[in-house]
Amino acid sequence: MPVDGYFIQYKFILPESTSHSSYSYQKLFRALYGYTQAVNKSSGKNYKYHRKGVLSDYPYLRAGKNCVIIAPDAFQGLIAFFKTGKNPTHNWETKGNWKAVYYMDEKAIPEQKIVKAVENLIDRSSVEKGANILAELRRIGSGTLNAEYEQAVISLARGITKHPWFLKACEDSPKLKEFKKLADARK
């Protein structure tokens, strides 16, 4: 049974002096989808930090260049970003010298695509220092995590399991079933 979603095709309009390979242009996509920052210390330690984008906490499907299929609950945040530039990655004081135009169409998305979108959300969801949420759920109860951290992992996981797309897709994916079982195990 198909699931409701929105197909959004967008275009960023930048001053002619801004090339598409410039950091300013790339920063818009980072603000939209998020990105992983690698930090290499002189001591030899390497860290990865995920910097959230407007769509980071939602399942979505990249439908092509400058196209995304989103769950209905992600729509308002996306449109607010297009209008104001407000996003979790960059604390811009002003939007900047760019505009976004978009086209939106309601879509009925096949459940298998919804499964893929939710599995991708879990794959890119991380807790501290880039630790994957599913891997951390598996570690709960091992005695290697402190109680406060365990609670943060469970809270994040339960937020994902309450999403309407997760609820529709859960029974069609062994990975999602395992995720739900692990998230619900600590009530």
Residue pairs with C-beta under 8 A, 6 or more apart in sequence:
1 111
2 108
2 109
2 110
2 111
3 108
3 109
3 110
3 111
3 114
3 164
3 165
3 168
3 169
4 72
4 106
4 107
4 108
4 109
5 69
5 70
5 71
5 72
5 106
5 107
5 108
5 109
5 114
5 165
6 69
6 70
6 71
6 72
6 75
6 104
6 105
6 106
6 107
7 63
7 67
7 68
7 69
7 104
7 105
7 106
7 107
8 67
8 68
8 69
8 70
8 75
8 78
8 102
8 103
8 104
9 66
9 67
9 102
9 103
10 66
10 67
10 68
10 82
10 100
10 101
10 102
10 103
11 66
11 100
11 101
11 102
12 25
12 28
12 98
12 99
12 100
13 98
13 99
13 100
13 101
14 24
14 25
14 97
14 98
15 97
15 98
18 24
18 25
18 98
19 25
24 96
24 98
27 90
28 98
30 51
30 53
30 89
30 90
31 53
31 54
31 81
31 85
31 87
31 89
31 90
32 53
32 54
32 55
32 78
32 81
32 87
33 53
33 54
33 55
33 56
34 50
34 51
34 52
34 53
34 55
34 56
34 89
34 124
35 50
35 51
35 53
35 89
36 48
36 49
36 50
36 51
36 130
37 48
37 49
37 50
37 51
38 46
38 47
38 48
39 46
39 47
39 48
39 49
40 46
41 47
47 129
47 130
48 129
48 130
49 129
49 130
50 56
50 124
50 126
50 130
51 88
51 89
52 88
52 89
53 87
53 88
53 89
54 74
54 77
54 78
54 81
54 87
54 88
55 68
55 70
55 74
55 77
55 78
56 88
56 124
57 121
57 125
57 159
58 70
58 71
58 73
58 74
58 121
58 163
59 71
59 114
59 117
59 118
59 120
59 121
59 163
59 165
59 166
60 68
60 69
60 70
60 71
60 74
60 117
60 120
60 121
61 68
61 69
61 109
61 113
61 116
61 117
62 68
63 69
69 107
69 109
69 113
69 117
70 78
71 163
71 164
71 165
72 164
73 163
73 164
75 104
79 102
80 86
81 87
81 100
82 100
82 102
83 95
83 100
84 95
85 92
85 94
85 95
85 96
85 98
86 92
111 168
111 169
111 172
112 172
114 165
114 168
114 169
115 169
115 172
115 173
115 176
117 165
117 169
118 160
118 163
118 165
118 166
118 169
118 173
118 176
119 173
119 175
119 176
121 160
121 163
122 133
122 134
122 160
122 175
122 176
122 179
123 132
123 134
125 132
125 133
125 156
125 160
126 132
126 133
127 133
127 136
127 149
127 152
127 153
127 156
128 149
133 153
133 156
133 157
133 160
134 175
134 178
134 179
134 182
136 145
136 153
137 153
137 154
137 157
137 179
137 182
137 183
138 182
139 145
140 150
140 153
140 154
140 182
140 185
140 186
141 186
145 153
150 186
154 183
154 186
157 179
157 182
157 183
158 183
158 184
160 166
160 179
160 183
161 167
161 170
161 179
161 180
161 183
161 184
166 176
166 180
169 176
170 176
170 177
170 180
171 177
